Amino acid sequence: MSQPLIRRNEWRALPTRELGAWTPTLSVSVVIPTWNAESTLPLVLAGLAAQTYPAHLVEVVVVDDGNPTPVTLPEVRPDNTRIVRVTEGWGRANACHTGALASDGDVIQWLDADMLTFREHLEAQLRWHHEIDYAVVLGTKRFVDPAPLAGRSAGDIKSAVASDEIATTWDWDAEETHKWVEGMWRRTDDLTLAGPRAFRAHVGATGSLTRELYDTSGGMATSLRLGEDMELGHRLAEAGGVLIPEHASRAWHLGRTHVMEHRDQINRYNDAFLANLVPTMRPKRNRRGRRYDVPFLEVVLDSRGRGADEVIGVVDAVLDSSLDDLRVVVLGEFDALTDARQSPLGDPQLEERIVHRTYAGDQRVELLDSLPPGRCRSAWRLTLDDVANAPTADAIEALLDDLEQHHDGAAVIDGVGRLERTAAVERVRRAHTDVTDERLQAAYGMIRLTARDAGWVQRSERDVPRYEGKLKRPLDR
């Protein structure tokens, strides 16, 4: 697919399709996870039955997440609506993933079971997916008291959505907004100035993405009970996505959310889970000492053909960095090491063996024959091309902080290697097969530095502190 390369999150460079003035071709699966939503689900399905997006391209998958009373479908609903029941696991993330796996559409549209959509809701989001396959589109909503709908039939609600009467049932400008998310939209000109931080605003009550992007990202983290939308947002960014707020995709949220009622408790709960999985949530992470499942930086060094002392000198310097939220991957012929009898000093694999034994017990070092397929697991990857230079203690952290501040995507360090933002590399791959410096520059921006300017010195000049090994006399008390 030939498609434009969007710089950072500057999605306004895309052409605009006017609502109702284009020909839809993509099918969409609306996935609705349900838990105790028997009072609002009929209204949600009635609103979806009145959408302007062609009905033959819409399927609705209602996911019964083990409700005490099994979900049944009301009479008023989109034609292609079915129920999928969760058989393993529980929670919103698991229910959404179950629905996604059971659905067939080119695009997956998440919709909570208390969202009464306006008639252009789906169409407004789907037009972006006809432009690029890496769009992640968010609808907008207002939180309202559902009391004015009491006594109205589902058929009446469908007619109200179709005629746009539902848009005036409440005052859009006066009702409660999603303050944190829409506040970020305002501060960053609808996320176009947010750069790599845009996906912090990813919420799941109403949003859509292509099935391919969902699969590439790895899908919902089904073990999470809360915060799954923010964690998925991080991985969508790492997969090259661009986050687009769509103000024409409107809905009434019938009642306030669980998060709004228990914000402090939920934030406390989420901090323990999300900080471990989302490296870009750096303010939630300890500056020194902690280890996380997904480090902020991955450093790669191929040890093959190099002396053990050279490799150890560079790896030790990296591990001694002021930024210790990192993982080092050392590549070598480690799988070929055996315990066969031989002279230790005459071992033809002596260098690999010394490197392997040096780091086999270090939790921040992986010893691999090759990198695993797919994108980098961390937000950044530093690939070292040489072992002549080593970083000073503050070099890596200072360079990353500078790149983060300017939203750049890569840095080339002469005589050292390349530092690349995973999201930037994957964005380029979305539009082009090959990742080149010119395309990285176009996607996010990049800089070129000398080793000295980047804070790297000759390996012999980098002294990694060690304990003194001299025999010490006892001190008097």
Secondary structure, 3 states (H helix, E strand, C coil): CCCCCCCCCCHHHCCCCCCCCCCCCCCEEEEEEECCCCCCHHHHHHHHCCCCCCHHHEEEEEEECCCCCCCCCCCCCCCCEEEEECCCCCCHHHHHHHHHHHCCCCEEEEECCCEEECCCHHHHHHHHHCCCCCEEEEEEEEEECCHHHCCCCHHHHHHHHHCCHHHHCCCCCCCECCHHHHHHHHHCCCCCCCHHHHHHHCCCCEEEEEHHHHHHHCCCCCCCCCCHHHHHHHHHHHCCCEEEEEEEEEEEEECCCHHHHCHHHHHHHHHHHHHHHCCCCHHHCCCCCCCCCCCCEEEEEECCCCCHHHHHHHHHHHHCCCCCCEEEEEECCHHHCCCCCCCHHHCCCHHHHHHHHHHCCCCCEEEECCCCCCCCCCCEEEEECCCCEEECCCHHHHHHHHHHHHCCCEEEECCCEEEEEHHHHHHHHHHCCCCCHHHHHHHCCEEEECCCCCCEEEHHHCCCCCCCCCCCCCCCC
